[in-house]
Amino acid sequence: MTKVENKKSFDWVYGVLGLVCGIATAAVISGSFLWSLFGGVLGLITGAVFVNSVVKGRKY
């Protein structure tokens, strides 16, 4: 039999993890809702940078 490779892209996982971890980190540090939103945005940006620089060139 031939091996079927998974062609689905799971790049969205890095964005979700960045968002959740950014919100959690900002909430623990500051305790404020607005800083939690700011932490979520920073987490999304970090996830996008990670996908475009580290994961993009990797072969599965």
MMTF fields as JSON, N, C-alpha, C and O atoms, coordinates in Angstrom:
{
  "mmtfVersion": "1.0.0",
  "mmtfProducer": "UNKNOWN",
  "numBonds": 239,
  "numAtoms": 240,
  "numGroups": 60,
  "numChains": 1,
  "numModels": 1,
  "chainsPerModel": [1],
  "groupsPerChain": [60],
  "chainIdList": ["A"],
  "bondAtomList": [4, 2, 8, 6, 12, 10, 16, 14, 20, 18, 24, 22, 28, 26, 32, 30, 36, 34, 40, 38, 44, 42, 48, 46, 52, 50, 56, 54, 60, 58, 64, 62, 68, 66, 72, 70, 76, 74, 80, 78, 84, 82, 88, 86, 92, 90, 96, 94, 100, 98, 104, 102, 108, 106, 112, 110, 116, 114, 120, 118, 124, 122, 128, 126, 132, 130, 136, 134, 140, 138, 144, 142, 148, 146, 152, 150, 156, 154, 160, 158, 164, 162, 168, 166, 172, 170, 176, 174, 180, 178, 184, 182, 188, 186, 192, 190, 196, 194, 200, 198, 204, 202, 208, 206, 212, 210, 216, 214, 220, 218, 224, 222, 228, 226, 232, 230, 236, 234],
  "bondOrderList": [1, 1, 1, 1, 1, 1, 1, 1, 1, 1, 1, 1, 1, 1, 1, 1, 1, 1, 1, 1, 1, 1, 1, 1, 1, 1, 1, 1, 1, 1, 1, 1, 1, 1, 1, 1, 1, 1, 1, 1, 1, 1, 1, 1, 1, 1, 1, 1, 1, 1, 1, 1, 1, 1, 1, 1, 1, 1, 1],
  "groupList": [{"groupName": "MET", "atomNameList": ["N", "CA", "C", "O"], "elementList": ["N", "C", "C", "O"], "formalChargeList": [0, 0, 0, 0], "bondAtomList": [1, 0, 2, 1, 3, 2], "bondOrderList": [1, 1, 2], "singleLetterCode": "M", "chemCompType": "L-PEPTIDE LINKING"}, {"groupName": "THR", "atomNameList": ["N", "CA", "C", "O"], "elementList": ["N", "C", "C", "O"], "formalChargeList": [0, 0, 0, 0], "bondAtomList": [1, 0, 2, 1, 3, 2], "bondOrderList": [1, 1, 2], "singleLetterCode": "T", "chemCompType": "L-PEPTIDE LINKING"}, {"groupName": "LYS", "atomNameList": ["N", "CA", "C", "O"], "elementList": ["N", "C", "C", "O"], "formalChargeList": [0, 0, 0, 0], "bondAtomList": [1, 0, 2, 1, 3, 2], "bondOrderList": [1, 1, 2], "singleLetterCode": "K", "chemCompType": "L-PEPTIDE LINKING"}, {"groupName": "VAL", "atomNameList": ["N", "CA", "C", "O"], "elementList": ["N", "C", "C", "O"], "formalChargeList": [0, 0, 0, 0], "bondAtomList": [1, 0, 2, 1, 3, 2], "bondOrderList": [1, 1, 2], "singleLetterCode": "V", "chemCompType": "L-PEPTIDE LINKING"}, {"groupName": "GLU", "atomNameList": ["N", "CA", "C", "O"], "elementList": ["N", "C", "C", "O"], "formalChargeList": [0, 0, 0, 0], "bondAtomList": [1, 0, 2, 1, 3, 2], "bondOrderList": [1, 1, 2], "singleLetterCode": "E", "chemCompType": "L-PEPTIDE LINKING"}, {"groupName": "ASN", "atomNameList": ["N", "CA", "C", "O"], "elementList": ["N", "C", "C", "O"], "formalChargeList": [0, 0, 0, 0], "bondAtomList": [1, 0, 2, 1, 3, 2], "bondOrderList": [1, 1, 2], "singleLetterCode": "N", "chemCompType": "L-PEPTIDE LINKING"}, {"groupName": "SER", "atomNameList": ["N", "CA", "C", "O"], "elementList": ["N", "C", "C", "O"], "formalChargeList": [0, 0, 0, 0], "bondAtomList": [1, 0, 2, 1, 3, 2], "bondOrderList": [1, 1, 2], "singleLetterCode": "S", "chemCompType": "L-PEPTIDE LINKING"}, {"groupName": "PHE", "atomNameList": ["N", "CA", "C", "O"], "elementList": ["N", "C", "C", "O"], "formalChargeList": [0, 0, 0, 0], "bondAtomList": [1, 0, 2, 1, 3, 2], "bondOrderList": [1, 1, 2], "singleLetterCode": "F", "chemCompType": "L-PEPTIDE LINKING"}, {"groupName": "ASP", "atomNameList": ["N", "CA", "C", "O"], "elementList": ["N", "C", "C", "O"], "formalChargeList": [0, 0, 0, 0], "bondAtomList": [1, 0, 2, 1, 3, 2], "bondOrderList": [1, 1, 2], "singleLetterCode": "D", "chemCompType": "L-PEPTIDE LINKING"}, {"groupName": "TRP", "atomNameList": ["N", "CA", "C", "O"], "elementList": ["N", "C", "C", "O"], "formalChargeList": [0, 0, 0, 0], "bondAtomList": [1, 0, 2, 1, 3, 2], "bondOrderList": [1, 1, 2], "singleLetterCode": "W", "chemCompType": "L-PEPTIDE LINKING"}, {"groupName": "TYR", "atomNameList": ["N", "CA", "C", "O"], "elementList": ["N", "C", "C", "O"], "formalChargeList": [0, 0, 0, 0], "bondAtomList": [1, 0, 2, 1, 3, 2], "bondOrderList": [1, 1, 2], "singleLetterCode": "Y", "chemCompType": "L-PEPTIDE LINKING"}, {"groupName": "GLY", "atomNameList": ["N", "CA", "C", "O"], "elementList": ["N", "C", "C", "O"], "formalChargeList": [0, 0, 0, 0], "bondAtomList": [1, 0, 2, 1, 3, 2], "bondOrderList": [1, 1, 2], "singleLetterCode": "G", "chemCompType": "PEPTIDE LINKING"}, {"groupName": "LEU", "atomNameList": ["N", "CA", "C", "O"], "elementList": ["N", "C", "C", "O"], "formalChargeList": [0, 0, 0, 0], "bondAtomList": [1, 0, 2, 1, 3, 2], "bondOrderList": [1, 1, 2], "singleLetterCode": "L", "chemCompType": "L-PEPTIDE LINKING"}, {"groupName": "CYS", "atomNameList": ["N", "CA", "C", "O"], "elementList": ["N", "C", "C", "O"], "formalChargeList": [0, 0, 0, 0], "bondAtomList": [1, 0, 2, 1, 3, 2], "bondOrderList": [1, 1, 2], "singleLetterCode": "C", "chemCompType": "L-PEPTIDE LINKING"}, {"groupName": "ILE", "atomNameList": ["N", "CA", "C", "O"], "elementList": ["N", "C", "C", "O"], "formalChargeList": [0, 0, 0, 0], "bondAtomList": [1, 0, 2, 1, 3, 2], "bondOrderList": [1, 1, 2], "singleLetterCode": "I", "chemCompType": "L-PEPTIDE LINKING"}, {"groupName": "ALA", "atomNameList": ["N", "CA", "C", "O"], "elementList": ["N", "C", "C", "O"], "formalChargeList": [0, 0, 0, 0], "bondAtomList": [1, 0, 2, 1, 3, 2], "bondOrderList": [1, 1, 2], "singleLetterCode": "A", "chemCompType": "L-PEPTIDE LINKING"}, {"groupName": "ARG", "atomNameList": ["N", "CA", "C", "O"], "elementList": ["N", "C", "C", "O"], "formalChargeList": [0, 0, 0, 0], "bondAtomList": [1, 0, 2, 1, 3, 2], "bondOrderList": [1, 1, 2], "singleLetterCode": "R", "chemCompType": "L-PEPTIDE LINKING"}],
  "groupTypeList": [0, 1, 2, 3, 4, 5, 2, 2, 6, 7, 8, 9, 3, 10, 11, 3, 12, 11, 12, 3, 13, 11, 14, 15, 1, 15, 15, 3, 14, 6, 11, 6, 7, 12, 9, 6, 12, 7, 11, 11, 3, 12, 11, 12, 14, 1, 11, 15, 3, 7, 3, 5, 6, 3, 3, 2, 11, 16, 2, 10],
  "groupIdList": [1, 2, 3, 4, 5, 6, 7, 8, 9, 10, 11, 12, 13, 14, 15, 16, 17, 18, 19, 20, 21, 22, 23, 24, 25, 26, 27, 28, 29, 30, 31, 32, 33, 34, 35, 36, 37, 38, 39, 40, 41, 42, 43, 44, 45, 46, 47, 48, 49, 50, 51, 52, 53, 54, 55, 56, 57, 58, 59, 60],
  "secStructList": [7, 7, 7, 7, 7, 7, 7, 7, 7, 7, 6, 2, 2, 2, 2, 2, 2, 2, 2, 2, 2, 2, 2, 2, 2, 2, 2, 2, 2, 2, 7, 7, 2, 2, 2, 2, 2, 2, 2, 2, 2, 2, 2, 2, 2, 2, 2, 2, 2, 2, 0, 0, 0, 0, 0, 6, 6, 7, 7, 7],
  "xCoordList": [0.824, 0.0, 0.869, 2.014, 0.321, 1.059, 0.714, -0.391, 1.685, 1.494, 0.836, 1.339, -0.275, -0.989, -0.541, -0.622, -0.075, 0.379, -0.766, -1.679, -0.693, -1.694, -1.359, -0.313, -2.233, -1.986, -2.66, -2.565, -3.332, -4.012, -2.993, -1.969, -3.28, -2.406, -2.903, -4.07, -2.008, -2.347, -1.645, -1.317, -1.413, -0.752, -1.616, -1.093, -2.928, -3.826, -3.622, -3.977, -3.056, -2.851, -1.883, -2.066, -0.854, 0.122, -0.532, -0.197, -1.446, -2.158, -3.046, -3.09, -3.753, -4.63, -3.81, -4.169, -2.712, -1.854, -1.264, -1.182, -0.85, -0.32, -1.365, -1.075, -2.581, -3.673, -3.97, -4.051, -4.132, -4.477, -3.352, -3.601, -2.119, -0.994, -0.761, -0.397, -0.962, -0.82, -1.858, -1.542, -3.104, -4.166, -3.89, -4.024, -3.502, -3.245, -2.07, -2.132, -1.013, 0.15, -0.183, 0.186, -0.88, -1.232, -2.22, -2.149, -3.132, -4.091, -3.407, -3.756, -2.437, -1.734, -0.854, -0.78, -0.194, 0.731, -0.009, 0.315, -1.011, -1.651, -3.003, -3.339, -3.776, -5.1, -6.148, -7.264, -5.827, -6.751, -7.243, -6.499, -8.491, -9.087, -8.439, -8.188, -8.173, -7.569, -6.158, -5.775, -5.389, -4.047, -4.115, -3.224, -5.167, -5.351, -5.605, -5.099, -6.378, -6.597, -5.302, -5.016, -4.527, -3.236, -2.289, -1.563, -2.299, -1.495, -1.934, -1.098, -3.241, -3.742, -3.277, -2.918, -3.283, -2.799, -1.311, -0.872, -0.542, 0.888, 1.135, 2.072, 0.3, 0.416, 0.119, 0.804, -0.903, -1.208, -0.062, 0.282, 0.521, 1.643, 2.838, 3.507, 3.104, 4.203, 3.96, 4.887, 2.735, 2.412, 2.591, 3.095, 2.185, 2.335, 3.81, 4.208, 4.605, 6.044, 6.68, 7.52, 6.286, 6.827, 6.477, 7.331, 5.233, 4.813, 5.57, 6.012, 5.725, 6.356, 7.868, 8.477, 8.491, 9.952, 10.456, 11.378, 9.894, 10.423, 9.718, 10.378, 8.408, 7.644, 7.575, 7.437, 7.667, 7.49, 8.504, 8.128, 9.742, 10.759, 10.903, 11.729, 10.114, 10.253, 9.487, 8.368, 10.097, 9.451, 8.912, 9.589, 7.692, 7.054, 7.346, 6.896],
  "yCoordList": [-1.184, 0.0, 1.248, 1.223, 2.318, 3.571, 4.367, 4.289, 5.12, 5.948, 7.259, 7.958, 7.59, 8.826, 9.876, 9.665, 10.994, 12.069, 13.021, 13.217, 13.588, 14.548, 15.912, 16.484, 16.427, 17.707, 18.882, 20.013, 18.641, 19.722, 20.614, 20.141, 21.88, 22.841, 23.091, 23.416, 22.937, 23.183, 24.435, 24.518, 25.401, 26.644, 27.472, 28.283, 27.278, 28.044, 27.704, 28.493, 26.538, 26.113, 27.058, 27.373, 27.506, 28.421, 29.755, 30.349, 30.215, 31.449, 31.308, 32.197, 30.188, 29.95, 29.799, 30.35, 29.052, 28.916, 30.249, 30.537, 31.069, 32.392, 33.274, 34.0, 33.208, 34.008, 33.595, 34.446, 32.311, 31.825, 32.093, 32.557, 31.804, 32.031, 33.514, 33.898, 34.351, 35.793, 36.348, 37.174, 35.894, 36.346, 35.867, 36.63, 34.595, 34.044, 34.748, 35.05, 35.006, 35.67, 37.092, 37.508, 37.832, 39.208, 39.24, 40.138, 38.283, 38.251, 37.948, 38.524, 37.045, 36.708, 37.867, 38.158, 38.52, 39.595, 40.848, 41.423, 41.279, 42.555, 42.421, 43.241, 41.411, 41.252, 42.149, 42.231, 42.813, 43.735, 43.158, 42.47, 43.437, 42.939, 43.576, 42.888, 44.856, 45.535, 45.04, 44.884, 44.794, 44.242, 42.807, 42.361, 42.092, 40.742, 40.769, 39.918, 41.733, 41.89, 42.238, 41.713, 43.124, 43.494, 42.291, 42.11, 41.48, 40.263, 39.274, 38.589, 39.188, 38.321, 38.764, 37.935, 40.068, 40.595, 40.309, 39.903, 40.518, 40.214, 38.717, 38.336, 37.88, 36.445, 36.044, 35.187, 36.658, 36.391, 36.817, 36.106, 37.959, 38.437, 37.497, 37.181, 37.054, 36.117, 34.794, 34.231, 34.295, 33.071, 33.216, 32.301, 34.357, 34.588, 34.676, 34.137, 35.342, 35.436, 34.053, 33.714, 33.265, 31.918, 31.061, 30.335, 31.138, 30.351, 30.796, 29.957, 32.093, 32.599, 32.454, 32.481, 32.302, 32.216, 30.803, 30.338, 30.125, 28.834, 27.676, 26.783, 27.677, 26.536, 26.513, 25.441, 27.647, 27.732, 26.882, 26.256, 26.833, 26.107, 24.651, 23.93, 24.212, 22.848, 21.864, 22.139, 20.733, 19.66, 18.649, 18.276, 18.206, 17.256, 15.843, 14.898],
  "zCoordList": [0.0, 0.0, 0.0, 0.451, -0.502, -0.51, 0.742, 1.28, 1.174, 2.363, 1.951, 1.071, 2.577, 2.282, 3.29, 4.5, 2.784, 3.658, 3.975, 3.173, 5.128, 5.556, 4.953, 5.257, 4.112, 3.437, 4.135, 3.658, 5.244, 5.946, 6.64, 7.133, 6.672, 7.328, 8.757, 8.976, 9.702, 11.096, 11.611, 12.795, 10.741, 11.15, 12.092, 12.857, 12.048, 12.904, 14.383, 15.259, 14.654, 16.039, 16.752, 17.928, 16.033, 16.638, 17.007, 18.032, 16.191, 16.506, 17.731, 18.581, 17.816, 18.962, 20.249, 21.289, 20.167, 21.35, 21.778, 22.972, 20.807, 21.134, 21.785, 22.736, 21.271, 21.831, 23.266, 24.152, 23.5, 24.837, 25.831, 26.944, 25.433, 26.344, 26.595, 27.707, 25.591, 25.781, 26.735, 27.591, 26.591, 27.499, 28.92, 29.876, 29.054, 30.393, 31.072, 32.264, 30.328, 30.904, 31.35, 32.448, 30.495, 30.855, 32.018, 32.857, 32.081, 33.185, 34.513, 35.543, 34.485, 35.724, 36.188, 37.382, 35.246, 35.617, 36.067, 37.106, 35.28, 35.582, 36.276, 37.13, 35.926, 36.512, 35.892, 36.404, 34.823, 34.176, 32.854, 32.156, 32.515, 31.281, 30.049, 29.06, 30.099, 28.943, 28.666, 27.506, 29.703, 29.498, 28.978, 28.255, 29.346, 28.819, 27.312, 26.58, 26.855, 25.409, 24.689, 23.613, 25.291, 24.721, 24.671, 23.693, 25.715, 25.732, 24.67, 24.079, 24.417, 23.359, 21.986, 21.151, 21.749, 20.466, 20.3, 19.225, 21.353, 21.288, 21.068, 20.366, 21.665, 21.459, 20.026, 19.468, 19.418, 18.01, 17.102, 16.158, 17.38, 16.579, 16.726, 15.742, 17.947, 18.168, 17.449, 16.868, 17.479, 16.763, 15.269, 14.616, 14.708, 13.27, 12.873, 11.841, 13.676, 13.4, 13.462, 12.628, 14.437, 14.576, 13.358, 12.849, 12.888, 11.723, 10.48, 9.696, 10.288, 9.063, 9.06, 7.99, 10.214, 10.222, 10.516, 9.846, 11.476, 11.9, 11.208, 10.677, 11.204, 10.714, 9.192, 8.604, 8.554, 7.103, 6.339, 5.348, 6.744, 6.028, 6.436, 5.876, 7.398, 7.915, 7.036, 6.602, 6.785, 6.031, 7.015, 7.974, 6.776, 7.697, 7.272, 7.921]
}
